[in-house]
Amino acid sequence: MRFPALRVPSLRLPIEWFEGIGNRRTVLYGLYTFALFLVFLVVNFPHNVIVQRVLKSVDLQRQGLRLDVGDTRFAWWRGYELQHVRLTPIDPDQPAFLEMGSLFVRPGLDGLMRGQVNSAHLLGLMYGGAVDANLAADNGVQRANVNIDKLALERYPLLASLLQEGTVSGLLSGAITVENRPGDAGPHAAGELMLDKAAMNNVKVGILALPALRFDKTALKFSAQGGRVDVQEFEASGPEMRLALSGQIALREPVYDSVLNLKLTALPTANSPEDVKNLLALLPPPPKGAKPDTPHVISGTLARPRVR
């Protein structure tokens, strides 16, 4: 049996059509179209879905915490922008530990080139200021460098919850480094913090109402490791009072049960009002023959400190 022969019409294209493929205008138009495709792909990519999946993989319930993110968008050279970020206790009646209007997260390019994410840059906008952090991990060693720029303390809800009455205000700045090495007894942290324009107004501690206080300069130098905070140096000076503090704090859960072992020096100034002098008079008097600037010892816990 013979199959019938099929005649396929010949396709002849003009030679000018092939020449047009390689001209400059066509190439540029193709690149332009491809660039637009990439832009629309990035803009319309479901970034929020990916971020939510990553957040679900982070187990914070063991620490009694919950992390919520309102929305996510691609912020180009800043990486991802996580909007309305809140780190809160599971108990809804407790105030948030941390709130940020925007958190920008950008992975390190050196790691991405090798298919790994071993470093990241974070920028959080919160409480009228910003926190800038660089995170890195190499050979099991984890490091973090954090810079704080003018955070308004009066806008921090957790601090307000620690006070029975009144407000504490000031602009917090400084730098903190954290390093975690294999085999160490927990992460090691060290930092220096400064508080500008610090003030206490109508603050009440127990049954004691504190007078209004202002401090022009407040500086803290500390280190922490293994559940212990070493207050290496704390100084606060203002028109009504001068304070100095040093010692250790043994952290406990809850934080109010942390044990204190501190030395406090509190002295009036030449311009101290009577209510400040009366407050300082409540401190135990120094031993007979001791200098006026002999420090007092603070023991007990954060919830129930004892001064002697």
C-alpha positions as CSV (number, residue, x, y, z in Angstrom):
1,M,0.0,0.0,0.0
2,R,1.3,3.4,-0.9
3,F,0.5,6.5,1.2
4,P,-0.6,9.5,-0.8
5,A,2.1,12.1,-1.2
6,L,1.6,15.3,0.8
7,R,2.7,18.6,-0.6
8,V,3.8,21.1,2.1
9,P,3.9,24.6,0.9
10,S,7.4,26.1,1.1
11,L,7.9,29.0,3.7
12,R,10.0,31.7,2.3
13,L,10.9,34.7,4.5
14,P,12.5,37.8,3.1
15,I,16.1,38.2,4.0
16,E,15.3,41.6,5.4
17,W,13.3,40.0,8.3
18,F,16.5,38.1,9.6
19,E,18.5,41.3,9.3
20,G,16.0,43.1,11.5
21,I,16.4,40.7,14.4
22,G,19.9,41.7,15.0
23,N,19.6,45.5,14.7
24,R,20.1,47.7,17.7
25,R,16.5,48.8,18.1
26,T,15.2,45.3,18.3
27,V,17.8,44.2,20.9
28,L,17.1,47.3,23.1
29,Y,13.3,46.7,22.9
30,G,13.9,43.1,23.9
31,L,16.0,44.1,26.9
32,Y,13.4,46.7,27.9
33,T,10.6,44.2,27.8
34,F,12.7,41.7,29.9
35,A,13.5,44.4,32.4
36,L,9.8,45.3,32.7
37,F,9.0,41.7,33.2
38,L,11.4,41.4,36.1
39,V,10.1,44.7,37.7
40,F,6.5,43.5,37.6
41,L,7.5,40.1,38.8
42,V,9.3,41.6,41.9
43,V,6.5,44.1,42.6
44,N,3.7,41.6,42.3
45,F,5.5,38.7,44.0
46,P,3.6,37.4,47.1
47,H,6.3,38.6,49.5
48,N,3.9,38.7,52.5
49,V,3.1,35.0,52.0
50,I,6.8,34.1,52.1
51,V,7.5,36.2,55.2
52,Q,4.5,34.8,57.1
53,R,5.7,31.2,56.4
54,V,9.1,32.2,57.7
55,L,7.6,33.7,60.8
56,K,5.5,30.6,61.5
57,S,8.7,28.5,61.5
58,V,10.1,30.7,64.3
59,D,9.0,29.2,67.6
60,L,8.6,31.9,70.2
61,Q,5.9,30.3,72.2
62,R,8.4,28.6,74.4
63,Q,9.6,32.0,75.5
64,G,6.0,33.1,76.0
65,L,6.2,35.6,73.1
66,R,4.3,36.3,69.9
67,L,5.6,38.1,66.8
68,D,3.0,39.8,64.5
69,V,3.7,41.6,61.2
70,G,1.0,43.7,59.5
71,D,2.2,43.7,55.9
72,T,5.3,43.2,53.8
73,R,6.7,44.9,50.7
74,F,9.8,44.8,48.6
75,A,11.9,47.9,49.5
76,W,14.6,47.6,46.8
77,W,18.0,48.4,48.1
78,R,16.7,48.2,51.7
79,G,15.5,44.6,51.2
80,Y,12.1,43.7,52.7
81,E,10.0,46.2,54.7
82,L,8.0,44.6,57.5
83,Q,5.3,47.0,58.6
84,H,3.7,47.3,62.0
85,V,5.9,44.8,63.7
86,R,4.9,43.8,67.3
87,L,6.7,41.5,69.7
88,T,4.3,40.8,72.5
89,P,3.7,38.4,75.4
90,I,1.2,35.6,74.7
91,D,-0.8,37.2,77.6
92,P,-2.9,39.9,75.8
93,D,-3.1,41.9,79.0
94,Q,0.7,42.5,79.1
95,P,2.2,45.5,77.2
96,A,4.3,44.9,74.0
97,F,8.0,44.2,74.4
98,L,8.8,45.9,71.1
99,E,6.8,47.9,68.5
100,M,8.1,49.1,65.1
101,G,6.4,51.0,62.4
102,S,8.8,49.6,59.9
103,L,11.6,47.0,60.0
104,F,13.8,46.8,57.0
105,V,15.6,43.5,56.5
106,R,18.4,43.0,53.9
107,P,20.4,39.8,53.6
108,G,24.1,40.0,53.0
109,L,25.1,39.8,49.4
110,D,28.3,37.8,50.1
111,G,26.2,34.9,51.4
112,L,23.6,35.1,48.8
113,M,26.2,34.7,46.1
114,R,27.0,31.3,47.6
115,G,23.4,30.4,48.2
116,Q,23.6,31.0,52.0
117,V,22.2,33.7,54.3
118,N,24.9,34.1,56.9
119,S,24.6,37.8,57.4
120,A,21.8,40.4,57.5
121,H,21.3,44.1,58.0
122,L,18.3,45.4,60.0
123,L,16.9,48.9,60.4
124,G,14.0,49.4,62.7
125,L,12.1,52.7,62.9
126,M,10.4,53.0,66.3
127,Y,9.7,55.3,69.2
128,G,10.7,58.4,67.2
129,G,14.2,57.0,66.5
130,A,15.9,54.1,64.9
131,V,17.8,50.9,65.7
132,D,20.5,49.8,63.2
133,A,21.8,46.2,63.5
134,N,24.3,44.0,61.6
135,L,24.0,40.3,62.2
136,A,26.6,37.7,61.1
137,A,27.4,34.0,61.6
138,D,30.6,32.3,60.7
139,N,32.0,29.0,61.8
140,G,29.5,28.7,64.6
141,V,30.2,32.2,66.0
142,Q,27.2,34.5,66.0
143,R,27.8,38.3,66.2
144,A,25.5,41.3,66.4
145,N,26.4,45.0,66.3
146,V,23.5,47.2,67.3
147,N,23.4,51.0,67.1
148,I,20.6,53.0,68.8
149,D,19.7,56.5,67.8
150,K,17.4,58.7,69.9
151,L,14.7,56.4,71.1
152,A,12.1,58.3,73.1
153,L,11.6,56.5,76.4
154,E,8.3,58.0,77.1
155,R,6.9,56.2,74.1
156,Y,8.0,52.8,75.3
157,P,4.9,51.1,76.8
158,L,6.8,48.5,78.9
159,L,8.7,51.2,80.8
160,A,5.4,52.9,81.6
161,S,4.0,49.6,83.0
162,L,6.9,49.4,85.5
163,L,5.9,52.7,87.0
164,Q,2.9,53.0,89.4
165,E,2.5,56.7,88.5
166,G,4.3,59.4,86.5
167,T,6.6,59.3,83.5
168,V,10.2,58.9,82.6
169,S,11.4,60.6,79.5
170,G,14.7,61.1,77.5
171,L,16.4,60.2,74.2
172,L,18.3,56.9,74.3
173,S,21.3,56.4,72.1
174,G,24.3,54.1,72.2
175,A,25.9,50.9,70.8
176,I,25.7,47.2,71.9
177,T,27.7,44.2,70.7
178,V,26.6,40.6,71.3
179,E,28.7,37.5,70.6
180,N,27.8,33.9,71.0
181,R,30.6,31.3,70.7
182,P,30.2,27.5,70.9
183,G,31.0,26.3,74.4
184,D,30.4,29.6,76.1
185,A,28.0,29.9,79.0
186,G,25.5,31.9,76.9
187,P,25.9,35.0,74.8
188,H,28.3,37.8,75.9
189,A,27.0,41.3,75.5
190,A,28.6,44.7,76.1
191,G,27.5,48.2,75.5
192,E,27.5,51.9,76.2
193,L,24.3,53.8,76.4
194,M,23.6,57.6,76.7
195,L,20.4,59.2,77.8
196,D,19.9,62.8,76.7
197,K,17.4,65.2,78.3
198,A,16.4,62.6,80.9
199,A,13.6,63.6,83.3
200,M,11.3,62.0,85.9
201,N,7.9,63.6,86.6
202,N,5.4,62.6,89.3
203,V,7.0,59.2,89.6
204,K,5.8,57.0,92.5
205,V,7.8,54.1,93.9
206,G,5.7,52.1,96.4
207,I,4.3,54.8,98.8
208,L,7.1,57.2,98.0
209,A,6.4,60.0,95.6
210,L,9.6,61.2,94.0
211,P,10.2,64.9,93.2
212,A,10.7,66.1,89.6
213,L,14.2,65.4,88.5
214,R,16.2,66.3,85.4
215,F,19.5,65.0,84.3
216,D,21.6,66.7,81.6
217,K,24.0,63.8,81.1
218,T,23.4,60.2,81.8
219,A,25.8,57.4,80.7
220,L,25.8,53.7,81.3
221,K,28.6,51.1,80.5
222,F,27.7,47.5,81.1
223,S,28.5,43.9,80.1
224,A,26.4,40.7,80.5
225,Q,26.9,37.0,80.3
226,G,25.4,33.8,81.9
227,G,22.4,35.5,83.4
228,R,24.5,38.3,85.1
229,V,24.6,42.0,84.2
230,D,27.7,43.9,85.3
231,V,27.0,47.6,85.7
232,Q,30.5,48.8,85.2
233,E,29.7,52.5,85.3
234,F,26.5,54.6,85.6
235,E,26.6,58.3,86.0
236,A,23.8,60.9,86.0
237,S,24.2,64.6,86.6
238,G,21.7,67.3,86.7
239,P,20.8,70.6,88.3
240,E,19.1,68.8,91.3
241,M,21.1,65.7,91.9
242,R,24.2,63.6,91.0
243,L,24.0,59.8,90.9
244,A,26.6,57.1,90.5
245,L,25.9,53.3,90.4
246,S,28.0,50.1,89.9
247,G,27.7,46.4,90.7
248,Q,25.9,43.3,89.5
249,I,22.4,42.2,88.7
250,A,21.6,38.4,88.7
251,L,18.8,38.0,86.2
252,R,15.8,35.8,87.2
253,E,12.4,34.9,85.8
254,P,10.3,36.9,86.1
255,V,12.6,39.9,85.7
256,Y,11.1,41.5,88.9
257,D,12.8,38.7,90.9
258,S,16.3,39.6,89.7
259,V,18.8,39.9,92.6
260,L,20.6,43.2,93.2
261,N,24.1,43.8,94.4
262,L,24.8,47.4,93.7
263,K,26.6,50.4,95.1
264,L,24.8,53.8,94.9
265,T,26.1,57.3,95.5
266,A,23.5,60.0,95.5
267,L,24.5,63.6,96.3
268,P,22.7,66.9,96.2
269,T,23.9,69.9,94.2
270,A,24.2,73.5,95.3
271,N,20.9,74.2,93.6
272,S,19.0,71.2,95.0
273,P,15.4,72.2,96.1
274,E,14.1,71.1,99.5
275,D,12.1,68.2,98.2
276,V,15.2,66.6,96.7
277,K,17.2,67.2,99.9
278,N,14.3,65.6,101.9
279,L,14.4,62.6,99.5
280,L,18.2,62.1,100.0
281,A,17.7,62.4,103.7
282,L,15.6,59.2,103.6
283,L,18.7,57.2,102.7
284,P,20.5,55.5,105.6
285,P,23.2,57.8,107.0
286,P,26.8,56.9,106.3
287,P,28.9,55.3,109.1
288,K,30.3,57.6,111.7
289,G,33.4,59.3,110.3
290,A,32.7,58.2,106.7
291,K,32.8,60.7,103.9
292,P,29.5,62.1,102.5
293,D,30.1,60.4,99.2
294,T,30.4,56.9,100.7
295,P,28.2,54.6,98.6
296,H,25.1,52.9,99.8
297,V,24.6,49.2,99.1
298,I,21.5,48.1,97.3
299,S,20.4,44.5,97.8
300,G,17.2,42.5,97.5
301,T,15.3,42.3,94.2
302,L,14.0,44.7,91.5
303,A,10.6,44.4,93.0
304,R,11.8,44.9,96.6
305,P,15.2,46.6,96.8
306,R,16.8,47.3,100.1
307,V,19.2,50.1,100.7
308,R,21.7,50.2,103.5
